[in-house]
Amino acid sequence: MGMWDSLNCWPPASLGETVSQPCPEFFNSEGKVSRNCTAKGWTDVLVPHEDACGYTFNETFHFLGESSDSHLYFSYVKTMYTTGYTLSLISLTVAITILCMFRKLHCTRNYIHIQLFVSFILRALFIFIRDSLLFTNEELYHCDYYPVACKVVLMFSNYSILVNYSWLLVEGHFLFTLVCCSFFSLRKHLVWYIVLSWGLPLIVIVSWGCAKYLYEDEGCWETRRHEWIWWILRVPVLLTILMNLIFFLSILRILVSKLRMPEAQRNEFSQYKRLIKSTFLLVALFGLHYILFVFLPVEVSSLVFQIWMFAELALSSTQGFVVAVLFCFMNGEVQNEIQRRWRRWRLTQHLPVRSRRHQGSISQSGSPPTQVSLLSCSPLISATITQPTDTVEM
């Protein structure tokens, strides 16, 4: 591993070897500085930078001031997106706990939400692992010495992004299926959703990883010298956005046609509205965000790059939080279940102990749950049941 002295990176060398490095670019000099490798480590620079590179101390301090400002900016950006991913991680974990804890919330729709939450959790975790690999050791970053683990973590980070959009596509397709089909197998659909949404992105990311390894094995694989390699990741995401748009246009067409039906049949579809609005808002936000930044030129000015980086990381880091809010915390069904449990707990706290025991014996000897109660969170497929409660208003 090399040694970083804040100006140059000194690569590994054999004992007694003298290594020369060109002056840093900001010196605008063709001179070189040298160090000698000894048993006690590197010696001091044999010829000082101001002599070897022809640079004055005043100019050096001016550069160091600019470098400090740049370092401060990136420090703020890192703090910002770390806070965003932490907020997303906490909110998604709470959301999954809520959906798993209450049995009445166990249904295909919420199982799909949970898969989407898990993909965002993985994305945040891989970002934290990547940062811990890159920024805990300056030599790794400045000397372009990146361990294989860094490249693997970046692959999984990109994989989680592909999975994010795959499950957003599942959200759109599931809504479309609920609206246009009167009968379908929920369990069969969920199995295929899981296989395709986790499997297809894996094929894409392996293809991307092979292309990076063969044609652009540089740094931590974050470089974009060959644009076609990055299009391996971009095309699937753009396709999912396009397909979701088609699904929502079809859903709107069906809902508009339902307005001409009798009142009873129209009421059946009124409960889709909130779920459709939430999913469409999510797809619109993520799709617009991705499309805005995917076509940004590779070479831009420093100011444009800083604005782009801040906006990109601010939106990306908080996406998980937005998902948790729309699909869990603002879900009317979740709110009602939490309120019901809270009222039950408050009631049991005020009841005498003997009354609580009596109430427990009654509930234990009561009749078993009916089929209707068991289906309270699953779409009612039979034509005789009018309200598809798997899509109750969020």
Salt bridges, closest charged atoms under 4 A:
ASP5 OD2 - ARG35 NH2 2.84
GLU66 OE2 - HIS62 NE2 2.98
ASP131 OD1 - ARG130 NH2 3.12
GLU171 OE2 - HIS113 ND1 2.69
GLU216 OE1 - LYS212 NZ 3.51
ASP217 OD1 - LYS151 NZ 2.82
GLU218 OE2 - ARG225 NH2 2.46
GLU227 OE1 - ARG234 NH1 2.93
GLU263 OE1 - ARG266 NH2 2.99
GLU312 OE1 - HIS289 NE2 3.24
GLU333 OE1 - ARG109 NH2 2.81
GLU337 OE2 - ARG340 NH2 2.66
GLU337 OE2 - ARG341 NE 3.33
ASP390 OD1 - ARG109 NE 3.55
